[in-house]
Amino acid sequence: MPHLIFDFNRVLLYPKRSIPVDMIMSMTAHLAKNNAASDNLFTNRVLDFDHYFEFNQPLVEYLSTLVTEKKVPVHIYTNSTHSIHAPKSMEIVSTITQSIFLAKDLNKPKDLPASYLFLAEELQAKPEELLFIDDTLGNVEAASQAGLHTHHFTANEALFTAIESFLDVYTSANS
């Protein structure tokens, strides 16, 4: 069965503006000092998610159709921690994905081919049954070296074509 694996930031979620690092450090320290259950700036509503981010709505809608009509499993493999755990992210992501893999929590850097072999094993799939989509070329190259199909994300139209081609090839090879 074919699977789609997406990066999160700058593929499914676009930054509207950057958050200054010193601001993040200060706010995270404030949460820790006040014994917040989480140091996540969005979960604790320290930062306004919608002020800093917007979803790639055409892609979210496309994936929703793939999941619903074609039953294609969709997963996320990301370095992101704060934005993926924001309540709004979880609300949207939960409707289109089967699983979320956090590179940091797994100790599996996205620039190493072995990380993608680990994902294939976790998904009980062969590497050639996976299409990995990321905006960082080094991550795309690592996934390709592991035997995954890959797409370097730059625009939705090219991505939609790549996904359809991947699904067509997979369907033809398994008919």
N, C-alpha and C positions, 0 to 999 in steps of 0.2 A: 504494500500500500504506500502511495506517495505521501510524504509529509512536507510541510512548509515550515521553515524556521526563520524567524525575523529578529533582527536587531530592533531595539525599542526606540531609543532617542535618534532623531533625525531620519527615521524611516516611518514609524507609526506615530511618533510624537515630535512635533516641531517646536524648537524654542522660539518664542517671540522676542525675547531679550535675554541677555545673560545676567546671571546673578553674581554679583561680586564675591570672590572667594572670601575676603575678610568678613563680609556680611554672613555668609554661610557658617564660617568658623565661630563667629560671635554668637549667632543664634543657636547653634548646636551646643556650644558650651553653656549657654543660658538654660537650655532644656535639661542638660545633664545636671547642672547645679540645682535645679528645682525638682530633681528626681522625676522627670517625665518618664512615662512608661516606654517611650520610644524617642530616639533622637531625630526622627524623621520630621523635617520642617513642614511638610505638607500634611502629614497625618495629624500633627499637632496644630495645624492651621496657623502656624507662625507666618507662613508665606501664602499668598493667594495664588493657587495653582493656575487659574485662568489668566492671571496677569503675566505669567511667565511662559506658559505653554498653550499649544493648540494641537488637537489631533488631526492627523492626515485623514480627514473625513472620507474622501473618495476611496482611499485604501481600506478603511474600516468597513465601509459599505460593501466593497468588492469581496473582502474576506468573509463578511457575514453571509453573503450569497454562496460563496464556495463551501463554507462550513454547513450551511443549511441544505443547499440543493445537491451538492456533489459529495458531501460528507468527507471533505479533505481535512485531515488533522492539521491544525496550526499551532505552533509553539513560539515562544519568545526565548532568546538567548541574549542576555544583555549584561553590560557592565554597570548599568544604572541601578541605583538603590533608592534614592529619594523619590524620583519621579514615578518609578514603577509602583511604589507602595502608596502613592497618594490615593485617597478614596475615589476620586474621579477616574484615575487610571484603572484601578481595580474594577470599578463598575463597568467600564467599556471593555477592558481586556478580557474579563471573565466571560463575556458573551461571544468572543471570537477565538479563544485559545483553549487548548487542552492542558497546557503546562507552561510554566515559566521557569527558566534556568538562569540563575544568577552566577555569573562567572566567579565573582568574589567568594560567594558562599561555597561553591563547589571546588574552589582553588584550581580552576581550569581556565587559564588565560585564553582569550579569544584569538590570539595570534599564534597559537600552537596547534598543529594538525591533530595531535593526540586528543585535544579537547573535543574535537568533532567526532572522533571515533568513540569517545565516551558517550556523547549524545546519542549516536546511533545505537549503541548498546542499551542505553537507558530507554530508548524508544522501541527497542526490539525490532530494529530495521537495519537494512544494509545501507552503507553510505550512499550508494547510487540511487536509493529510494528517497533521498533527502535533497531538497532545494534550500540553500541557505542564502538569505538576503541581508546585506549590510551596506552601510555607506562608507565603511573604512576598507580600503583596498587590501591592506595587510591581512585583515580578518578573512576577507573573501579568498585571498590566495591560500591561506592556511587551510580553510575548509576544502578548497579544490585539491590541495595536496593530499588530503585525507580521503579523497574519492567522492566527495559530495558534488552535486550540481550546484552552481553558484550564480549569483547575480549581484553586480556592484550597483547599488541603488543610486540613481541620480534624478529620476522622474517617474511618476506613476505610469505613464503610457508605456514606457519601455519595460517596466516591471510587469504590467498586466500581460504584455506579449510574452515575456520570458516565462511567466507562470503557465500560461496557456500552452506554450511549446513544451514545457516540462511535462505537463499533464498529458498532452497528446502523445509524446514519446513514450511515457510510462504506460499509457493505455495500449498503444500499438505493440509494445514489447511484451505485454502480458495478456494479449488476446488470443 
